[in-house]
Structure formats: structure tokens, C-alpha cells
Amino acid sequence: MKKIFLFALLGLIAYNVSAQEVVIIPNSDDSRAITTGVPFMLIAADARSAGLADIGVTTSADAFSQQWNASKYAFAVSKQGIGITYTPYLSSLVSDIFLGNVTYYNRLNERSALAFGFRYFSNGEIELRETIDQEPLIVKPNELAFDVSYSLRLDERFSMGITGRYIRSDLKLQTANEDATAASSFAVDISGYYQSEEVAYDSFDGRWRGGFNISNIGPKLKYDEVGSESSLPTNLALGGGFDFILDEYNKIGVSIEFNKLLVPTPPIRGTEFVDDNGNGELDDGEVVIDNNAIYKGKDPDVNFFKGMTQSFTDAPNGFSEELNEVTWALGAEYWFRDVFAFRAGYFNEHPDKGARQFMSLGAGFKYTTINIDISYLISTSSVVSPLEGTLRFGLTFSFGDEYDEY
């Protein structure tokens, strides 16, 4: 009789548990901007691209193609070139945060080119102290990247390039986690570039351009054994452009570019609990299972390769949200006698995905083998850009024989 009673009791408990529903109440479905480690890799390091609203994958080859599309080096006019740029960051607040960039390329022959690049982002000096009277500990967090690229023309009008990159992020604070170290990773870029022949139209000649670049493909960054990992800013860039060659003195190039981060979209999270009374609300006494459960979307804690493929289908609100993750930019560049250049562009990012929206202006001057470029950013978003009102400078030295690419 006792055994029969015990089995009946267990059956009743099982029935009650199965009748209870596990429910997830979503948290606020606010902006879900995608964040990554080493975001300085996405900042336009050169003044020419900055003047075109961060367009670089499809513009004509220059010394700074390493960041945007290394395959363009196979179409460079000069045999060798060195580019140096300086970008102040948060210049309205501080004076010691900046992005520096140095590149060098060498066309080995008519079909191939080799290039090297170095980027350094300084976060300035930070004073650490526990009391106001304590002697401060001065730290200088910084991040850097060193890369090497090789580009090859597969035919007369199309080239491809591959870039290998070492990335180091030293943002640890000595008074924080003692196990923290500088994080590092390796990454690869795969790029392609097309440039047509000069085509004669009714009142002008023209040239088509197109390019793509999948950049920063590599393992995640990790600063300590217990901390979470940060994805590299793996990015897909696609662009096209056209050069209006009006006469031997005047040329206008227009370009459009689209970018999408190949990084998992943050899911909508919520509170998972046992809903005893079935009203869909968390009441006193109900058991909470998980305060950070995934309500909608996919788990972003995956390896970098799966994260790249998952990034096309993991937006919680479906295809419309995936489209919101695509940024676009338009830019135009006018050259007079290949000596003076004037540039303008517009960049747009959806408000729920970062809200970067700005106009840019730029200018260039060429004297023999030296190019000087400057650019200026004007924010059009309610979110103030760290580069608002910042002048960026670039200097290029070209030397060696010239190739007849135009």
C-alpha cells in the first residue's frame, strides 16, 4: 500500500511540474549595435578616404590601399610609395589620443605588388590613484596592427590580394585583474579590384571601377582567462565607381560603398522563469531559471568562422534588421590637372546600429612626387562623432618608374 501511495505522489508531482510553463520575458528591445574588439581597425586612417566618407575599397590605387583593398596596389601608377597619416581623436576633449599610420608598397613588376602597413592607436595617458592625495600611476594604453600584403593581376583588368595581419591590444590596467595581459590575434584580408579600360562616350571618356574586401578574418581577442572574448571587426566591403574624364585637365570620380560587419548580432535577452499561474508575468514566489536567457536570436558565443556565416541570418527581427546592419557611403572626387583635388562624401548607418551619420570634405595637392591630403568631418547625427571637427592629415611620397595604367 505504501508503494502504491509513493508512486501516486510522484505521478502527481510530475503532472504539476509538466503543467507549469517555462516562460521568457524579453528585456527592452533597444538599439543592438554590434560591438567588437580593436574598433580602431575600422577608423579611416588616411585623409583621402576620410574626405570621401570612409570610401576606399573601390577608389583608384594609392599608398593607403593597405587598409581598404590591397589588391589595388597591382594598379598603382608609381613603382614605389610611402604614406604617412595622423588622425587626432576626441580632439575637442584631449590632445594625446590619436591614430597614426605608415604604409609602404612596391610594384615588383607589371603584375604584382608587395606592401607593408603599421597602425598605432594611442589612448593617451591615464592617471590611476585610489585616493586624491596618492601619487598617480601613469599608464598609456595602446593598440597596434602590423600587416603584409601581396597583390597579383589575374588578367589585364582584375587583381586579387591577400593580407596577413598581427593585432595587439594593450588596454589592461595594472590595478585591475592581475592576470590580465595584452591581447593579440592574427587576421587575414581577401580582396579584389577591377578597373576597366578608358571608354569613349559622346562628350567625355569614362572608366569603371569595382572592388571588394573581406577584412580582419581571424580568432577572437582574449585579455585574461576568465574574461569574455571579443570578436575582431571582420568586415565585408563592396563598392563600385565611375571616372568621368572630361578632358586632359578635368576628371571627376564618383563612388558608392556598402559595408557589413561579419560578426554575430546581439540577441534579445530576457528573464526565464517557471510561470506557475500561466499569466505570462513574473510574480512573487515564481522560480527564476536564467536572468540572461536568449528570447530571440542566436547565441553569439561561437567561433569566428561560424560567427561570419551566422552574421547573415542571426538578427532577431529578421531580414529587415539584417539590412539595417549595412552601412552605405557616397563620395565624389574632382581632380584638376592631377595637381589639385577636392572631395566630398556622405556616410550613413542606421540609428539602431550605431547611428554614425556624417558628411566629409577633403582636399589634396600634388607637387612632383609629393601628395598632401587633408579632410574634415561634419556629424549629421544626434550622436556626436569622436572625429567631429577633426582635421586629418596625410603625406605621400612616390618614387621610381611610373606605369601607364591610365
N, C-alpha and C positions, 0 to 999 in steps of 0.2 A: 504493500500500500504506500509506503514511504517513497519507493522508487517511482511509482505512478505519479505521485504528487510532485516530485522533483522534476520529472520530465514535463509535466504540465506547466510548472512555474517557469522553466527555461523557455518553453514554447511561447508563453505569454510575454516574456521579456523580449524575445526575438521579434515577436509581432509588433510590439510597441516601438522598438528601435527602427524596424523597417518602415513603420508608418510615419516616422519622423523624417522630414525632408531637409537635406543639406542645401543651404542657400548662400549665394554670394551677393552682397550689396555693393555695387560699384562705388568707388570714390569719385570725387568731382572729375568729370571728363574735360579737363582744361587742355591748354596747349601741351603737345607732346613733341617738343623739338628734340631731334636726335643729337645726342652729345657723344663725343669721342675723346680719346686721349690726344695729346700733342696737336691741338687745334691750330697752332701756328703754321702747320703744314698747308693749311687752306688759305692763308693770307697771301694776297698778291705781293710778291717780293720785289717786283720791278715796276718802274714808273710808267712804262709804255702800256702794259696790260692794265695797270691800275687806272690809267686815263681812259681806257676802253671798257670800264666797269667790270674788270677782272676777266676779260676775254683773252684767251691765249692759245687755245687748242687748235684754232684754225687760221690765225694770223700768219703773215709771212715770217720766215725764219729770222731770228735774231740771236744775240748771245744769251738771252734769258730763256730760251726754249726748254731748258732742262726741267723746269718746274711744270710746264704746261704740256709739252709734246716733244719729246726728244727726237722723234723721227724727222722733225723739220730740219735738223742740222744737216741732213743729206742734201738739202736745197739751199744751204747758206751761200751767199754771194762771195764773201771773203773766205780765204782758206783758214784763217785763224781769228779768234776773237776772245776778248776778256770783258766781262761785265761786272760792275760793282754797283750795289744799290744800298740805300739807307732809308729805313721807314720808321719814323718816330711813332710810338704807340701810347695812347692816353696822354697826348702832348699837352692837353689843356689842364691836366692834373699833376703830372710828374715829368721829369726831364731825363730819367735814366732807364726807361723801358723802351726797347727798340728791337727791330728786326734787321739784321744785316745779311747780305747775300753776295757771294762771289761765284762766278762761273767761268769756265774756260772750255772752248771747243776747238777741234782741229779736224778739218776735212782731210782724211787720209788720201782720198783720190776722188774721182768724179762720182763714185757710187756710195761711199761710206764715210762716216764721221765718228769721232770719239769725243766725249765731253765729260767734264768733272764739275761738280757743284758742291757748295758748302753754305748752309744756312744756320744762323745763330740767333736765337731769341733770348734776350736778356730781360729778366723780370725785375731788374733794378736791385737796390739794396733794401733789405728789410731788417728792422731792429726788433730783437726778441728780448723781452725782460718780464720778470714776474712781478716786480714792484716798480713804482715810478722812480725810486731812488737807485735802483740797481744799475750797474754798468751794463749797457746793452750788448748783446751778442749780435754781430753783423753777419747776415747771410746773404748770398747772391744766387738765388735760384735761376737756373737757365735750362734751355733746351737747344739741341742742335741736330743737324742731319747732314750726312756726307753721302754723295751718290756718284755713280759712274754709269754712263750710258753709251750704247753703241747703236748706230742707225745705219740702215742699208737700203738702197734703192732697189726694189724688186723689179721695176721696169723704169722707163724714162719718166713717168709721171706719178709714181706711187712709191712710198717708202714706209718702212716699219722700224720701230726702235724698241729696245728693251733697256730698262734702267734697274740697277741694283742699289739699294739704299740702306745705310745704317742710321738708326734713330736712337738718340739718347735723351732722356728726360730726367733732369736732376732737380726735383721740386721738394725733396724731403726737408723737414725742419728738424734740427738737431735736438730740440727739446721735446719732440713728439715721440712717435714709435721708434725705439732704439733699433729695431730690426729693419727699419726702412732703408732702402738703398736706391740709387739711381736706377730707373727702369730703362731697359733698352730692347730693341727689336730690329729685325731686318724686314725689308719690304721690296717689292718689285713693281715696276710700271711696265705696261704693254701699250704701245701707241702706234698710230698710223697716220699718214698725211698724204693728201692728193693735191696736186697743183696742175691745172690744165695748161695747154698752150695758149698763147695770146690769140684771141678770136676777133675778127673784124666784124663790127656791126655797122649800122647806117652812118652814125655820126661819131662813133668812138670805137676803140678797141676794148676788149674785156678779157678777164681771166677768172676762172672758177677755182675755189679752194674748199677743201673739206678735211676734217680730222677727227680723231677720237683718241682718248687716253683713259685707261683703267689704272689708276694710281694708288700707291700705298697698299698693295696686296701683301698681307703678312700677319704673323701671330700678334696676339694682344699684348699690351703692356701690363706689367705687374710690379708694384713697388715694394710689397712685402708678402710674407707667406700667408697672412690671414686676411689681407685686404682683397677687395674685388678687382677684377681685371678690367682694363679699359681698351676698347677697340681702337685700332688705328683708323684714321679718316679715309678709309677706302672709298674712292670716288670714281664714278663714270661720267666722263665729259664727252659730249658730241657737239660738233659745230660745223657751220658752213659759211662761206663768204664769197664775195664777188668784188673784183677790182675794176672800176671804171677808169680806163686810161684815156683821158680826154684829148691830150696831145703830149708832146715830148716834155712839157713842163708841169702839167697838172694831172694828178691822179687821186681818186677817191676810193677807198676800200671800205666796204660795209660788211659786218659780221654778225652772226647770231650764234649763241651757245646755250646748251642745256646741260645741267649737272644734277646728278642724283647720288647721294651717299649710299654705298652698298653696305649698310650697317643695319642691324635689326631695329625695328621701330619699337619704342617702349609700349608695352601692353597697357590696357586699362586694368588697374588692380582694384581690389575691394576686400571686404571682410567676409570670410567664410564661416558660417555657424550652423548649428542644428536648430531649425525652426520648429519648435515644439508645437505651437498652436497654428502653424500654417498661414500666418498673416503676412509673411514676407518681410517682417521687420525684426530687428534685434531688440528683444525685450529683456528685462532683468531676469537673471537666472538661466538664460539660454547659453549653451556652451559654445564658445568661440574656438574654431579649429585653426584658423590662419588669418592674421590681420593684413597679410600682403599677398593674397591669392590672386591668380590671374582670372579676371572676369571676362575679358575679351581680348583676343590677340594671341600671339605665340610667345613662348619662353625665349627671351633674348640671350640667355646664358648658354650659348653654343659656340663651337669653334669658329674661327674666322672664315673658313671656306663655306660652311653651312650658313653662316650669317650673311654672306654675299648672296647666295641663291635665295635664302629666306626673305631678304630685304625687298623682293619684288612682290611678295604676297602676304606680308605679315601685318599690314596696317589694320588696326582694329575696326575701322569704319570702311574697309573695303577699298575698291579701286579708286574712288574719289579721293580718299586720303592719300593713296599712293601718288596720285597726280599732284597733290599739294606738296609732296616732298621734292618735286622737281623745281629747281630754280632756273630762271632764264635771264639772259642779258642781251642787249643790243648795243652795238658800238660802230662808230664811223671814224675814219682817219683820212685826213687830207694832207697830201704832200705837194709842195711846190719845188720843182727842180731837184727833188731828192735832197733838199737842204733844210727846208722848214716844214714842220709837221704840226697839225692841230688835231686834237682828238676829243671825242665826247662819247658818253655811254650811259646806259641805264640798267640797273640790276634789280631784280625782283625776287623776293622769297615770301611764301605765304605767311600771313600773320601767326598761324598756329604752329609754324615750323621754324620760327626764329625771327621773322619779321624784319629781315635785312632788306631795306629798300633805299636805294641811293642813286644819285646822279654823279657823274665824274667828268672832269675836264683835264686835259693834258696838252702838253706841247713838247716838241723836240727840235733840236738844232744839230745839224751835221757840218763839221768842218774837217775837210780831208778825211782822216781816218778816225776821228773822234766824234762820238754821239753824246749829246747831253739831253736827258729827258726829265720832265717834272710832271706831277699830277696832283689833283686836288679833289677831295671827296665832299659831296654835299648830301647829307642824310635827308630823305623824304619820309622817314618812318617816325612813329611816336617813340620807338626805341632808339635811343641815341647811340650812334656807332662810336666805338673807341677810336676810329680813324677820322671822325668828324673834324673838318677844318684842318686836316693834316696835309702838309706838302711832302711828297715823296720824291726822292732824287735818284737818278741813275746815270751811270757813266760807262760808255762802251768804247773799247779800243779795238779797231780792226786792222789786221796786217797780213801780209803775204799776198800771193796772187789772187785774182778775182775770177770767178766762174761766170759764164754767160748763162744765167738762169732766167733772165727776164728779157 
